[in-house]
Amino acid sequence: MKKDRAKKVLVKKISPAARRGPTFAREANAYRLGLAPVAGCDEAGRGPWAGPVVAAAVILDPLRIPKGLDDSKALDAGTREVLFEKITATAEVSICIAPPSRIDRDNILRASLWALAQAVSALPRRPQCVFVDGRDSLPLPCEVKAVIGGDGIVASIAAASIVAKVTRDRLMQNLGLAHPGYGFEQHKGYGTGGHAEALAKLGPCVHHRRSFSPIASAYELLTAES
């Protein structure tokens, strides 16, 4: 019984620290090593059936890091919008978009890595160290550190994930207005039941990714019917 109580107390003490979210520790260490400036990058939109992949790169100002940075998926839409404004007001930010045509031509992984590298290259200053979310490196003329789960660990990656997510969500809302009936403004291009129903009714549009299986099947059905 005493051991069980001790275990519960230990969990209570450790859990808050484990959930503290992204920190600037990795960036600060890079600065101490003389690698300045330091950037983080991430993308949004690998999984959807429609719309682009949006990549963002961010160089945070060490003296003006917005509070509350976290993996964009862990934040609600309102919080992401607020943080987006704070990030873009205090940090150096760049964005690159890989459209469905590039995704279909190169495949989703290559298109995503291309967009990430382009976003970093478009920053106002050339970083000496770049942190990227995931396991894949980038072909950049500087030190690149891939961090699995980096959007929940590294502050600059978290900031980039927020910028990429908010930017893509806004783009998909505009696509929803331009192409009514698909529900882009609601599901943001992801494979929901409503999206599948819209595909069956309307067929794919120019913003759908033809190389993705559900869209390829929809095009095959259209061809067969015609």
Secondary structure, DSSP 8 states (H G I E B T S, - for coil): -HHHHHHHHHHHHHHHHHTS--BSHHHHHHHHTT--SEEEEEEE-SS-SBS-EEEEEEE--TT---TT---GGGS-HHHHHHHHHHHHHHSEEEEEEE-HHHHHHH-HHHHHHHHHHHHHHTSSS--SEEEEESS-----SSEEEEETTGGGTBHHHHHHHHHHHHHHHHHHHHHHHHSTTS-HHHHTT---HHHHHHHHHH---TTB-TTSHHHHHHHHHHHHH-
